[in-house]
Amino acid sequence: MPEGAPFYGGILASLTTSGPTDAGHAPDPAHFATADADGHLKYSRTFTNESALANADTVQVVVHGIDVNGSGTYDLAGAGEAPLVPGSGVPFEATMPVLCGGVAN
């Protein structure tokens, strides 16, 4: 999401669970894996010839989303609306960067 772009760059691919993986699908939380009640998350998907990833020396994987208010869902009551997606109704809880790590190619 745009909040972290100045620090780790723009989106090259979206780690969606189904459908397209391009950067344009980043703001749609419905297509991303979510953790279970114990906070565990498992993600598996094969990317074949993903040119945006293949040409990068190092890729940063950024995990977004945290249930700030413990309601069990991403909602506007937790942290308000995503600041860089005004008027979208997307909760900031869904887009908030919470984990980042580098993956060397």
N, C-alpha and C positions, 0 to 999 in steps of 0.2 A: 504494500500500500504506500501511498505517497509520503506518509509521515517519516519513514526512514530513508527514503531515496537519497537525500543529501549525504548520508553516512555510508551506505553500502550499494548505491547505484539503483538503477531502474529495474523493473521486472523483466526478466528474459523469458520465463515460462511460469505458468501457474500449475501447482501440483494438485490439480483437481482429481476427483475420484472417477469422473466420467466426463465425456464430452471433450471440447477443445481445451488445449493447454496454453493458448497464447495469453499474453499479458492483459488483454481486454477482459478476460474472465476473472481477474483478481478480485474485483469488488463484489463477487457473488458468493456469499458464504454457503449457499445451499449445495454447492458442488465440491465442498471440501470435507475431508475426514474430521470427525470430532472425537474427543476423548470419551471413554466410558465413565461411569460413575466413580471409579477409583482413580481417574486421571490418566489412564493408560491410553495410548494412541498407537495404532498400527497402520502403516501406509505402504502400499505396494502398487506400483504401476510401471510399465515398461515404456521408455521413451526411445523411439527408433529414429535415428538421423535427425535429432532435434538440433537444427543448425545454430540456434541461439546458444545452446549449451556446448555444442561441439567446438565452437570457435573461441570459447572463453578459457583463459589459463586457470583461473580460480573462480568458482561460483559460490556465492553466499546463499545458504538456505535460511530463510527467515520464516519462523512460525508465528502466526498471528492469532490472537484471540485469547481472552481470559475473562472468566465470569467474576467480575470485580465485586458484585454485591451478593454472590452466592445464591442467586435465584434459580439456578439450574438451566438458564438460557441466556443468550445475548439479548439484552434489552436496553432501552434508552435510559432507564432508571439507574443503571450501573455506572455509566460514565458519560452519558449524553450521546449526541450524534457524532459520527466520525468527522473531525474538524476539517479535513481536506476534501470531504465529499458533502458539502453543505446542501441541505434540502433533499437529501437522498433517503432519509429515514434509516440509514444503515447505522446500527449502534457502534460506538467507538470500541466497545468490548470485543466486537468481531474483527476489527481491523488493527487493534493495538499490537505492535510488535512485542513479543515476549521471549523469543529465543532466536539466536543467530549463530551460525557456524559455517566455516569455510569447507569447501569440497574441492580438492585439486583434481584437475582433469588429467 
